[in-house]
């Protein structure tokens, strides 16, 4: 049902609605803006802080414009689209945003607000007084199947929706009312089900499949598979994530270091997360490629928990299986194998002030084609605890630390020590390269190392 039909029908049949809407009817409105490639705000994106600007207008002699009030009320919003915030997005505004007396695509009729899929605001609160929607948000859990319908389906197990993306648009999860999306044991891709990639996850949402190898999210080389930004209290389980391909122009160079920490274009072919703390359980992440950082997973200022996860056959310039930047990942019963990088860290790269726990992790048969750390790199002031970890059969061509590499670095003109590493009941053996383990520039004050029951040889 189009929004015009809803408006006209209510004007004719609902006196209360008519009294509220007539005073602000206008001849035009925000409609059909954006597309799935737009990063933020399909209809409107508000940049309210220098943190969110790609330029500084003070260099042109103008005063910087700081925004203290946003009033987007008395408007129609229809069929706009973006990765984050189909209708509106703002990442830094902290005051109240007025969107009252408006009509939206999907409105939470019970709680009288609009869900995160449509309005993305990291810090602000939004007022929706006297607003309506073309559709009411689904209040319960949702079922999705390739045999379902986004037109006639209602999201129940007997009448499922067709795509995950559409299901995410129709729910409004909260900490007190989380939602679960149940998937059938089939492949969800553009060619088989019309799925749109990447899929941006919502907070307080779980996506549960029928089992690894049965439920498959396949991006078919169209970009990343899953996006997570500012996500809390969300779970991915019992499925496979594959087919992510970022086609990075830097992939395969081995020496380029673009500033890609905040770009959606070059990092995380399988899963791309920032400022999030998702839980992944019984998940396989495989055959994702051509990322600059993190073929399987890219974690930026995030705290993911991975349990019973396999990360295999992924490729990136650095961190073939996983790249973790200023993050605190916890990995339990995880296999990281057969991943490749043309730069550093074929298996997993833990860097820049992070804190990591690896418990019962196998890092095997990964390779770094041109640089250090075939299996794992732990660097730049990262604190890592490795319990019952096996690092074996990894390859680092023409460089050090084929199994484990740890070294310091210079960032933004200041020195960062190598790492604080504790390894207990772990083994590093049979890796191919100059050394199984390379620890560079160790000093007792800045880079404490503790090894317990660990059969390795260290090189000064």
N, C-alpha and C positions, 0 to 999 in steps of 0.2 A: 504494500500500500504506500503510495507516494504521500509526501507531507501535505501537498495541496488538498488531497482528498480528506485527510484528517481535519485540516483547518476548516474547510467548507462544511463538512458534515457536522462538526461541533458548533459552528456558527449558527446553523439552521436548527439544531436540536437541543443545545445546551445553553440556557439563558445565562447561567453563572459564567461559563466560559466566554460567551459573547461580550459580557460586560467587562471582563478583564482584558480581552484581546483587542477589541475595537479601538481603544485609545491609542494603540501603538502600531496598527497595521501600516505597512510600508509597501512601496512598489517594487523593491528589490531586497535581496537577502544573500547570505553567504551560501552558495550552493555549487557543488561539483568542482571544488578546488582540490588540488593536490593529487597524489597517487601513491602507491606503495613504496616508491623510491624516495619520497619526501621524508626527511628525518624527523622534524618536529612541526606540529601544527598545520594540519591540512588546510584549514580556513584562515587561522591567525596564529602567528608566532610572535610573542612579545619578548624582546631582549631588554632586560631591565637592569643589567649590571655589566660593568667592564669585564667581569669574569666570562660573560657570554658573548663578547664582541670579538670579531676578528680584526678590528682596527682600533686606533685611538684617535678620535677627531681633535684632540688637543694639539696635535702636531700641525693642524691647519689654522691654529689661532682661535678656535672656537671653544666655548665652554662645554664640558661634558654634560650630556643630558641624563639626569637621574630621574627615574619615574617613581612617583609616590602613590599614584592612583590609577587603577584600570577599571573602566566602565564599559562593558560590552553588553549591557542589558538592552531590552526592547529590540531583539533581533530574531531572525529566522536562520537556522543552521540545518543544512540538508545535504547528505551524500558527499561530504568532504572526507579526505583520506590522507593518512600519514602513518609512519611507523609508530610514533608516540604522539598521542593527542590528535585524533581525526579532526576534531573541531577546533581545539585551542591547546597551545603549549606554552609554558614558561618555566624555566629551570631555577630562577634565582629570586623571584619576587616573594616577599614575606608578609605583605599586608593582605587585606581582603579584596577579592575580585568580584565585581558586580556583574552577574549575568541573569538578573531577574527579568521577569516578564518576557521570557524567550521560549522558543519552540525548538526542540532538539530531535535528532533521529531516534535515540533511545533514552528514555527517562526512567529512573527508578521511582515508580509511582508510589511505592510503599514508603520510602524514606525521603522522597522528594529531592533527589539530587541526580547528578550525571556521573557515570562510571569513569574509571581511569583510562579506559580505551579511547574515550572521546575527549576527556579533559585531563591533560598531563600537567600537573603542578607539583613540583618537588617540595615546596615550602608553604605556599599560600593556601588560604581558605577561600572558598567560592560560595557566594549566596545565589540561590535559585528561586527566590520567592515568586509565586504566581507563574511558574513555568510549566510546560507540558512537553510531551514527546509524541512522535509518530508511532512509536512502540513503547510498551512497558518492558523494563528489564526482566529477564528470567530470574525467579527468586530461588530456585533450587539448583541441584547439580545438573550437568548436561551430558548427553551422549552424542557422539559424533561417529558417522560411518560414511564411507564412500557411496553407499547406496541410499543415504539420506537425502534431505532437501533443505536448502537454505530458504526456500520460498514457502513450502507447506509444512516443513518440520517444526515441531515445538520443543525439541531438545530432550524429549523423554526417551527412555530405552526402546519403546515401541514405535516412536516417530522421531528418529534422530535428525540432527543437522548434518550437513554435508562436509563442512570444513571447520578446522580448528580456529582459523582466523575469524570466521563469522561467529562462532561460539563465544570467543573472547569479547567481541563487540556487544554481545547481548547480555552479559553478566555484569554485576557490580559487587565484587567481593569486598569484604572488610574483615578486620581482625576478629570481630564478633560474629561474622557470618561468612566464613570462607566458602569457596566453591571448588568442586572437583569436576574436571572434564574427563570422561571415560572414552577411550578409543578402542575400536575393534582390532582384531589381529589381522591387519592388512597394511598396505603401503599408502601413505598420505603424501602425495606429490601433485605437482601441477598437471601432469599428464593423466594421472589416474583418478584424482578427486577434485581437481581445480584448486588445490591448496595454494595460498599466496605466501611466498617466502621473502624475507625472513619473518618468523613468527615472533612478535614481541610478547613476552610473558607478562602477566599481571601479578601484583602482590596478592597474598592470601588466596592463591590459586594452585591447585594440584592438577597435573596432567598425568593420567595413569593409563598405560597400555595393557595389552594382553600378554606381554612377555617379550624379552629380547629376541630379535629375529622374527617375531610374529608381527609386532607393531613397529613400523618403520617410518620415520620422518625423513623424506628424501628431497633435498632441495634441487636435485638434478642439475647442479652446477650453476644455479642462478644467483648465488650469494651465500650469506650465512644461513644456518638453519634456525637457530634460536637467538633472540636478543633479550637481555635482562638489564634494565637500568633502574636503580633505586628500588629493587625488588626485595620484599620482606615476606617471610612466612610462606614460601612457595616450594613445591616439590615436583620433581620429574622422576617417574619410575616406570620400570618394566617396558622399555622400548629401545629402539636403535636410532641413533642420530647419524645421518650420512649424507653425502652428496653436496656438502658445502664447498664452494669454489669461489674465491675472491678475485682470481685472475690478477693478482698483484703485479704491477709493473716492476717491483723490486725483487720479486721472487726469483731465486737462482743466482743473484749477484754475489752474495756472500760478504759484501763489504759496505753496502749502503745502510745508513741509519736515519731514515726520515722520522719526523716527529709525528708518530701515529698513535700516541697513547689515547687520544680522544676521538680518533677518526673511526667511522663505521666502515670505511672502505677497505682497510688493509689488515684488520686484526680479527682473529677468532672465526675461522671458517665454519666450525661446528657450532660452538657456543661462544657468544660474546657477552661478557658481563661486566658491569661497572657499578660500584656502590651497592652491591647486592649480597644476599646471604642464602642462596638457594640450597636445597638438599637434593642430591641425585642418588637414587638407589636402584640397583639392578638395571643399569643403563650401559649400552655399548655405544661408543663414539668412534666411528671408523670411516676411513676413506673421505676425509675432508682435506682440502688442499689449497695451495697458492695463497696462504696468508703470509703477511710479513712476520707478525708475532702470533703464535698459538694456532697451529693447524687444527687441533681438536678442541681446545679450550683456551680462551684468553680471559684472564681475571685481572681486573683493574680496581684497586681499593675495595676488594670484595672478600667475603669469608665463606666460600662454598664448602659444603660437606659432601664428600663422595664415599659411598659405601657399596661394595660389590659392583664396581664399575670397571669396564675394560676400555682402554684408550689405545687404539691400534691403527696402523696403516694411515696415519695422517701426515701431512707435510706442511712445512712452513720455512721461512728464512731463518727464524730463531724460535726454539721451543716447538719442535715438531708435534709432540703430543699435547703439551700444556705450557703456557707462559703465564707466570704469576708475578704481578708487579704491585708492590706495596699491599699485598693481600695476605690473608691468614687462612690458607686452605687446610682442611683435615681430610686425609685419605686413609680409608680403612678397607682392607681386602680389595686392593686395586691392582690391576695389571696394566702396565704401560709397556707396550712392546711393538716392534716393527714400525716405529715412527721415524721420519727422516727430516733432517734440516740441512740446508745448504750453508748455514752459518753455524750458530752455537746451539748446543743442547738438543740432541736428537729426541730424547724422551721428555724431560721436564726441566723448565728453567724457573728457579725461584730467586727473585731478585728485589733489591731496593727496599730495605727496612721491613721486609715481611716476616711473618711468624708462621711456620709450617709444622704440621705433625703428619708423619708418614708411618702407618702402623700396618704390618703385614702387607707390604707392597713389593711387587716384582717389577723390576725395571730391566728389560731384556731385549736384545736384538734390535736396539735402536742405533741410528748412526748419524753422525755429524760429518757431512761430506768434506767441508773445508776448514773446520774450526774446532774449538774445544768442546769437551763434554758430550761424548756419544750417548751416555745414559742420562746424567743429571748434572746441572750446574746449580750451585748454591753460592750466591755472591751478594756483595754490596750491603753489608750489615744485616743480612737476613739471619734470623734465629730459627734453626731447624732441628727437630728431634726425629731421628729415624729409629724405629723399633721393629725388629724382625724384618728388615728390608734386605732383599737380594738384588744385587746389581751385577749382571753377567751378560756376556756375549754381545756387548755394545761395541761400536766401532767409532773411532775418531781419527780420521785420516790426517796425517801430517801435522798433528798437534797434540797437546797434552790432555791428560785426564779422560781417557777413553771411557772409564766407568763413572767416575765422579770428579768434577772440577770445581774448585773454589778459589776465587781470587778477588782482589779489591778493585775499585774503579774510581774514576774521576767523573763527577756529575755536577754540571752547573758551577764549575770552577772550585768545587770542594771535594776533598778526598773521603771515600767511604771504605772502611775496612772490609775484609773478605766476608766473614760470616762467623756465627756462633753455632757450631755444629755438635750435636750429641748423637752418637750412634751406639745402639745397644743390641746385642745379639743379631748383628747384621753381617753380611758377607759381600765383599767386592772381589770378583775373580773372573779370570778368563775373558777379559775385555781386550780388544785389539787396538793398539796404538802405542804411543811412547810410554804411557804409564796407565795402570789401573786407576790410580788416584793421584791427582795433582793438587797440592795446597800451596798457593803462592803468597809470599809476603806475610807469613804468619808471625804475629807477635802476641805474647801472652796477655797483654793488656786489652788489645782491641779485637783479637780473633781467638777466643778460647775454643779449643777443640777437645772433646772427650770421646774416647773410643773404648768400648767394653766388648770383649769377646769378638773382636773384629780382625780377621786375618787379612791384612793389607800391608803394603809397603809405602812409606811416605818419601817424597822427594823434597828436599829443601828448596 
